[in-house]
Every structure is written in C-alpha cells, then in structure tokens.
Amino acid sequence: MNIIVSEAAFAAANAYETLHVPALFQQWAPRVLDAAELHQGQRVLDVACGTGVLAREAFSRIGTKGYVAGLDATRGMLAMAQHLSNSIDWQEGMAEKLPFDDNSFDVVVSQFGLMFFQNRLAAIQEMLRVLTPQGHLAVAVWDALDHSEAYPIEVDLLQQLAGQAAAEALKAPFVLGDKTALKTLFETAGVSNVKIATYHGTAHFPSIRAMVEADLRAWLPVMGVMLSDEMIEDILAQAEYVLQQYVQANGMVEFDAPAHIVTGTKQPH
Ligand SMILES: C[S@@+](CC[C@H](N)C(=O)[O-])C[C@H]1O[C@@H](n2cnc3c(N)ncnc32)[C@H](O)[C@@H]1O
C-alpha cells in the first residue's frame, strides 16, 4: 500500500513515534506477543497498529515464513509505519469492520486501541472472526486511572484550570481499567478461555513539559478539546510544581503506568 498524507499528518505521527512510543508503548510489545504465544511461521494481525511498534516486534519473531498485517484508522500513523518498515502489510480500516477473510490469522493482537473504538464489542467479534479456530488473541489496555501515577494529578490540574471536558479527555485512555467489566466484554463477544493479567509498567518522558504539552496540544484536540496558548502556558507552569515528585536525578520523568493484557482463544464450532 502506498500511503500519501499531508505534512501535518506525518508530523503528528512522527511526534507520537518519537515521544509516546518510547515513553509508554514500546515496553508492552514483547509482553503482548508473549501473552499471545506467538511463534515462528505464524500469520499475525495488529489491530489499531498506530506507527507499528507491536507489528514490527511481531515481524522480528515470525521468521521468513510468517506474515504480519497492521491495521489502523489513521492514515498519518500508517504513513509513519510504512516509513519505518515495508515488510509489513499496512492496511487502512476500522477495527469494527476488518478488511480480512474469516479464519485468516493464527494470532490477533492489539495494544492501547480498544478504549477508543466506537463499538468495542463489534471490534472484538471481528478479531475473533478473522482468527483461525484455536487461534490466540491478546489485547492490552491501561489499568484504571487511580492505579496509575502522575495522570490522576494531571487530570485534577486540568479540571481546576481548564474544566470538565479537558479532564475527561485525559481520562479516556483509562476507561477499561475495571477487570470484571473487561472480562465480561470479551466473553460476551464470544472469546473462550478469557484471562486478564495486570503488569507493572513505567512511563519515561524526557521532561514534564514534553509530557504535558503533548497531552494539551496533540491529545486533547483529538478528543475535541482545544485550549488557548495562554491556558496551555498556565497549565504547563503549574504542572512543573505538581508533577515535580516524578522527576528523577537524571532529569527524566518516570512513574508507574500499569496495564492489563487480556488473552483468549477462538473455539472451533
Ligand atoms: C494510543 S494509539 C496505540 C497505537 C499502537 N497500538 C501503539 O502501541 O503505539 C491508538 C490507535 O488506535 C487507532 N484507532 C482508534 N480507533 C480506531 C478504530 N476504530 N479502528 C482502527 N484503529 C483505531 C488510532 O488511530 C491510534 O493509532
């Protein structure tokens, strides 16, 4: 697939790949693939692949006889993914309507996308449809907001300075933290042998400003919340105080960011 996007869309995906992937997402790719029991020669699909960190890790594990596809709804993300690897079949599409045949993948994986899907149940049913019988599914989502560090403080800061809509936008990635509801969601979709394991993770940002400014200028607009430059500067100034406890001796900002990995299988009918 030849993916052409605007400079702005490519720059946004580049910013995500440069800041957020090393800060939050890269560390989860090996864990998700271990949980999916991926092995050489298999056919793998990464749903909501973003710039492709999980798909690239899968490609490094499957050997020359395997095949990896990565699907995402955002063209800019896919353009960056293709720039980073042309060994993967990058596809534009919606998780709720996967453009693949029934029973076409041995393993389906997805990390940190499910919370943003409009119809989560339909997306999981689609993951199951494209899996081969006995195929393995592994999906990572963030644990609840109050089990994470730093973000609850940033949410409170946004609530105080920018209001409810800004605070809600920052809470959105954490909405699937309840393990009982998560298990019910996968079982209702028809997934067999559903298990949920919670893992310790650590966020690593180069500075408080880099972390919070990306949330305010890149994430909030995706969620429909635009703040003025003046408001952004106010929040950034306060963030330096309230998040100071997470700045390490080497200047990096580090804090606990736990996540759940849901695993399951497709039973033959
Ligand atoms: C937080 S990013 C995670 C990306 C990647 N999995 C990673 O670990 O870096 C969430 C991704 O979900 C994608 N996304 C959101 N809704 C989607 C949908 N309905 N179908 C496919 N992709 C979707 C977004 O475009 C974005 O790339």
The ligand as an SDF file (V2000), in Angstrom:
LIG
                    3D

 27 29  0  0  0  0  0  0  0  0999 V2000
   -2.8080    5.0350   21.5420 C   0  0  0  0  0  0  0  0  0  0  0  0
   -2.6880    4.6000   19.8750 S   0  0  0  0  0  0  0  0  0  0  0  0
   -1.9270    2.9800   20.0230 C   0  0  0  0  0  0  0  0  0  0  0  0
   -1.1880    2.6240   18.7480 C   0  0  0  0  0  0  0  0  0  0  0  0
   -0.2900    1.3940   18.8010 C   0  0  0  0  0  0  0  0  0  0  0  0
   -1.0420    0.1940   19.0580 N   0  0  0  0  0  0  0  0  0  0  0  0
    0.8570    1.5670   19.7680 C   0  0  0  0  0  0  0  0  0  0  0  0
    1.0130    0.7150   20.6670 O   0  0  0  0  0  0  0  0  0  0  0  0
    1.6340    2.5290   19.6260 O   0  0  0  0  0  0  0  0  0  0  0  0
   -4.3630    4.2050   19.4220 C   0  0  0  0  0  0  0  0  0  0  0  0
   -4.5470    3.9190   17.9420 C   0  0  0  0  0  0  0  0  0  0  0  0
   -5.8880    3.4440   17.7430 O   0  0  0  0  0  0  0  0  0  0  0  0
   -6.2860    3.8500   16.4350 C   0  0  0  0  0  0  0  0  0  0  0  0
   -7.7490    3.7200   16.3580 N   0  0  0  0  0  0  0  0  0  0  0  0
   -8.6790    4.3700   17.1130 C   0  0  0  0  0  0  0  0  0  0  0  0
   -9.9140    3.9570   16.7750 N   0  0  0  0  0  0  0  0  0  0  0  0
   -9.7670    3.0060   15.8060 C   0  0  0  0  0  0  0  0  0  0  0  0
  -10.6820    2.1650   15.0860 C   0  0  0  0  0  0  0  0  0  0  0  0
  -11.9910    2.2250   15.3020 N   0  0  0  0  0  0  0  0  0  0  0  0
  -10.1710    1.2900   14.1850 N   0  0  0  0  0  0  0  0  0  0  0  0
   -8.8330    1.2230   13.9700 C   0  0  0  0  0  0  0  0  0  0  0  0
   -7.9270    1.9870   14.6240 N   0  0  0  0  0  0  0  0  0  0  0  0
   -8.3800    2.8540   15.5410 C   0  0  0  0  0  0  0  0  0  0  0  0
   -5.7610    5.2740   16.3400 C   0  0  0  0  0  0  0  0  0  0  0  0
   -5.6840    5.7170   15.0050 O   0  0  0  0  0  0  0  0  0  0  0  0
   -4.3850    5.1150   17.0080 C   0  0  0  0  0  0  0  0  0  0  0  0
   -3.3800    4.8380   16.0610 O   0  0  0  0  0  0  0  0  0  0  0  0
  1  2  1  0
  2  3  1  0
  2 10  1  0
  3  4  1  0
  4  5  1  0
  5  6  1  0
  5  7  1  0
  7  8  2  0
  7  9  1  0
 10 11  1  0
 11 12  1  0
 11 26  1  0
 12 13  1  0
 13 14  1  0
 13 24  1  0
 14 15  1  0
 14 23  1  0
 15 16  2  0
 16 17  1  0
 17 18  1  0
 17 23  2  0
 18 19  1  0
 18 20  2  0
 20 21  1  0
 21 22  2  0
 22 23  1  0
 24 25  1  0
 24 26  1  0
 26 27  1  0
M  CHG  2   2   1   9  -1
M  END
$$$$
